[in-house]
């Protein structure tokens, strides 16, 4: 293997891993508050279709259009998450049922497909696409240049968000309260922390990040819309949070590992390695199954990092 | 132990710190508190006394903003306040030490204390400053707490200190303690009371919730008695007697023996009337020779025959022999570590200890619900270790579990169905797999009558019964199978006094019938009132043995805290089994 191939694998791992970083961070925030959001896949698809539609409709300078598209994609994800928050926090519907329902509702052959048809963006080729920005002109440096300094703005944004979330969780009061709410909502409530508000806010912010992650597909990877184009990334993001022990730093590494698996097929083919593409495209899902199975045995038993109240609605007057 | 005279002088006159007027709280039609009045003055310890379910905790949970009262008024320092959430309560200077601690296990002591607080560093945490202040408070009130320790590493007593520090940190002027002694060793209770008196001397008002008369009389300045949601009366502790308090609590006078068993005044009344005692062999080294060959079939069958004849066979081979038992807990570490014990027919062996020292795992291992990693459990020669509940039952084990609602009954099944749970395969109750409803009905009606289970009908779901009646139901089911060994975990926890006395009588009756009874209880008073031999469990093993008459609460309390007894000869009776 030559250095170029390795760099190519890493660069494409980052590209494919970035939506996972965004959606995974969102899921991490929601789960840290005790809300399991299985609707990530649906939220990503809504973000993808909304972002693409907005970018096709608006005129003006490309970067303005793209920023607005990203904001709208985040809003679409947040709106979906609001439904999940209402159902699981206020009405106390089973969180798994609510999340699955949202993914089915918004997913392939659901609302996102319908929106794509109504808006007529199915066959269109995008006008705008986020392109790489060579930071400080350092992109020319061999090996680390293309990896660190020649990425699109989404990638830089995701790195900033990882650092921000890590700082937030471990260095701020609200981050501390968030961890307390996820671990022991009753204790948090007894100390005067508004459990419901923390859960709502973090579920909704989580949904916004999922929407943003979805928009990465249509605004950065390839400026087209097809039904169900996120292809299970939402599920991988959920597995990723467990894989990362609910820690943002590990989540970043995990996302790129999954990203590498996703892109390995294309990258190797492009470099002339002959392997059935089906084998490579199945790898991330295989990995997801392995992670989830592993998490449900050893991890769940020892509860490394799992927020203790994850998936459990909080009722003050019980007990 | 609590001979300090209440310092009535320190109590400030004038407007009370807290006034609650006509507080009513209903849950789905059930009245928990009915027009209750309650007040606390600065500098006093005011006890809320009453049985489980009398409305003590509910009243205080209303005050702390967990429940919204249906009627009534709360005044703090004379002005009416509305407390809609714990945040409101904290703002009004109210702190509460809950029965189940409100701590986040994965966070440090300092982080737990900082929850919900303002920080001088704006949005950032300030662990350094919080830790410093915690150390100051620890020094002032003699509350040993390490701010950096993680909660899950702390003992129950330490966690309680963290809870108190939390309240002090928030400058609470009124502190509510909901049954704070339930989880402590007698020594820890003494330490706690010292801290509480110091806080009262500082001018804080304290509400102490308890149903233990001895503690209440020793600690309080005033006592308010609640019964079935009503305030029965408020009286100064100085002139109160235990008989008076218990009578107010249950509504009628209790016979002396029940009183002794239920209120913890074991030392003041004779342990058991001679007629009540089925003459078990004196425990101790004398019985050791008999326990040497527990598996010998001949001896086992002799004991069985004797047991059936109605005489007590305590001197025979032990019915239950646990040897070098090691059981892993839920966290993966060993919860029971090389434990050995023996239970003979016709004796009650009581296991005392602070909760979380492996009692639950021991009970589950004996019952076949948890697989031991090593060691053996022999019930009259049948190996139970590594088996299942069915094998344990078949061998003659009756099991009354600690978590009644979870492990003892199917809450949504009817009383009849629950009574029949383990016996539905018996030919008397089923034919070719179909249940014989007539037979079942007769059997269940008989049990309900015999065990005084208060239920509207046999069809009522078990979950609608009170804790005491559920326990009677489980006892009825288990005893109707005529077990050889009866294992009862927490026989009367959370049960009203009358039902508790009834259950204690039933346990003594089983002993008189020659059954080997093993009780596991966190209530030392209960163990001392019931058991012929007391084994103290600490960190997964039996740390020492005591005879209830000869041993003081203090010596048992020391063992509960992990201090080994000095006389090793006494320990021999279990160690060599």
Interface residues (C-beta under 8 A of the other chain):
Chain A: X171 X172 X173 X174 X175 X176 X177 X179 X180 X183 X184 X186 X187 X188 X189 X190 X191 X192 X193 X194 X301 X302 X308 X316 X317 X319
Chain B: X64 X66 X67 X85 X86 X87 X90 X91 X96 X98 X100 X101 X102 X103 X104 X105 X106 X107 X111 X112 X114 X115 X116 X117 X119 X123 X124 X125 X166 X331 X332
